[in-house]
Amino acid sequence: MLKFTRQSDPEIAALVDEELHRQEHNIEMIASESTAPLEVMELSGSVFTNKTLEGYPGRRFQAGSEVADKVERLAWERAKELFGAEHVNIQSYSGSTANYSVFASVLNPGDKILAMRLDQGGHLTHGSPANWVSKIYTHVFYGVDKETERIDYDALDKLAKEEKPKMIIAGASSYPRLIDYERIAKIAEEVGAYFMVDMAHIAGLVAAKVIPSPIPYADFVTSSTTKTFCSARSGMVFCKEKYAKILDKGTFPGSLGSLMFHTMAAKTWSFKYAASEEFRQIMQQVVVNARKLAEELTKYGFRIVSGGTDNHLLVVDLRGKGITGTVFQDALDAVGITVNKNMIPFDPEKPSVTSGVRIGLTSVTQRGLKEPEITEIASIMNQVAQAPTDEKNLAECKERAEALISKFPLYQAGAFDD
Ligand SMILES: *Cc1c(COP(=O)(O)O)cnc(C)c1O
């Protein structure tokens, strides 16, 4: 894939090779990552990257759109069929801009948003003081129950009635449990709020129907198309037909500029692939693997936040092991297992230290890892935790990790031969 770059710029080509080598030799368990199929890579690098277009099929601001129009229309049909949605807008550049376009569509400055706390699983774009949306809208946050570590729906209900938000957002970056969309939709209806679900992390599981879909319950559903959806670095938004016009206007010209047709082409392919039996089986195995890892780590005395997982990720509380998230993240990194430190609910540590790690199973499942390999990963993780700064221990663990992952190629042989 780097035939020309290798000639004109060996330096950057070498960095791509280096990154490919890193990915091939690592056990990738960052919960937001997945491996893009080769078709997604091909299409993301296709001639559609040359086409500048704004607007929608039949209403473009530039000429020469006839082929691109066919792509966008095909994407709409496939996406609506796949997710059972009334309307889709696939112009978003990412999950973040997908959220911004919904805000731009229906909110005014000063409007109140009720969303999940960042330190208990929510996302920056839902109203963190560090994100620009906090300068425009006011925010109130709900969280999880201290005992169950699941969303405290009674508290959410009470807060919604007190605060009367204009919008309620469900969806998170590190919440391992199913969300009761029906219940939140009912609360939103009672207080007259829009209900938006951000399914960035779980869109692949939803598409494959291995976990329930928010589409029937929410006014708007936003998503990144990387993460479990395993597609291009891009985004998408679904809504009820009654909001179709307002969403399209809020997206363009409301919040975005010209389109990224190369990633739109890649997403179009993924809307077909995600309906396949192959994808369904991978997504089903992702959930099986996540449960297996939670079970095995529990056997080794790790505490799993909320006691387990229903999706592709788990959050591990390391306090019982006497180590912090940073220490465990760095020790695992040294042995070739990539995870990220993560706040646990009511975490006593600072965000830069944390008491936990978040572990995702999408990438390793795409590579073909099943229960026996997950059991081995749990055992390696346990050995790492026992002596996370002992070099001899880490060297041993690295050997075990390498022996395991070397049997599962990242891409088919020869995929990147020039
Ligand atoms: C990752 C994430 C986003 C942002 O998606 P990007 O594609 O990274 O912009 C938004 N919301 C949630 C819940 C996420 O996890």
The ligand as an SDF file (V2000), in Angstrom:
LIG
                    3D

 15 15  0  0  0  0  0  0  0  0999 V2000
  -15.1190    8.1070   21.4890 C   0  0  0  0  0  0  0  0  0  0  0  0
  -16.3720    8.7540   21.8770 C   0  0  0  0  0  0  0  0  0  0  0  0
  -16.8020    9.9030   21.2180 C   0  0  0  0  0  0  0  0  0  0  0  0
  -15.9460   10.6280   20.2290 C   0  0  0  0  0  0  0  0  0  0  0  0
  -15.7620    9.9340   19.0570 O   0  0  0  0  0  0  0  0  0  0  0  0
  -14.5320   10.3520   18.1120 P   0  0  0  0  0  0  0  0  0  0  0  0
  -14.8110    9.5450   16.8740 O   0  0  0  0  0  0  0  0  0  0  0  0
  -13.3080    9.9630   18.8610 O   0  0  0  0  0  0  0  0  0  0  0  0
  -14.6320   11.8170   17.8910 O   0  0  0  0  0  0  0  0  0  0  0  0
  -18.0130   10.4340   21.5650 C   0  0  0  0  0  0  0  0  0  0  0  0
  -18.7730    9.8660   22.5140 N   0  0  0  0  0  0  0  0  0  0  0  0
  -18.3880    8.7670   23.1850 C   0  0  0  0  0  0  0  0  0  0  0  0
  -19.2900    8.1800   24.2200 C   0  0  0  0  0  0  0  0  0  0  0  0
  -17.1700    8.1700   22.8810 C   0  0  0  0  0  0  0  0  0  0  0  0
  -16.7800    7.0940   23.5480 O   0  0  0  0  0  0  0  0  0  0  0  0
  1  2  1  0
  2  3  1  0
  2 14  2  0
  3  4  1  0
  3 10  2  0
  4  5  1  0
  5  6  1  0
  6  7  2  0
  6  8  1  0
  6  9  1  0
 10 11  1  0
 11 12  2  0
 12 13  1  0
 12 14  1  0
 14 15  1  0
M  END
$$$$
